[in-house]
Amino acid sequence: LCLEERRSRLLGRSYLLFPFVAADAGSFLDLWPRLDAVSQRHCLERLAQLLGRMHRQGILHGDLNWRNILAVREGEGFSFWLVDLDGSRQVARLTPGRAERDLSHFLRDLQRSGAAPELYSAFLERWRREAGQAVS
């Protein structure tokens, strides 16, 4: 839920409400080095799915660095929550270039993590498949 207070078309205060995220949630940046190779692949697959679907809907995050992705353990895996949404927006038509720019901080952090090239390629392939028209 997003609530904005405006005065004469000028934005005053804004509120963004979403479900409570468990206190043991941590950033994906902090989680990554503690994961084994299988868990890293699984997390990247889930994130490619999440971000691809978001882009398919024309939603841009604005700052997809790994500090803005919270990971919460769920059984054997993780669920992910995006935070720092003040730069987020939805556009009527998302061009491939704009979707790729939105993803650039995520990819930068993936490269910095030392991930194997095949993980990088697998992430991009899954993201493109999920994003569909947004990156065609």
Secondary structure, DSSP 8 states (H G I E B T S, - for coil): -EEEEEETTEEEEEEE------TT-EEHHHHGGGS-HHHHHHHHHHHHHHHHHHHHTTEE-S---GGGEEEEEETTEEEEEE--GGG-EE-SS--HHHHHHHHHHHHHHHHHTT--HHHHHHHHHHHHHHHGGGG-
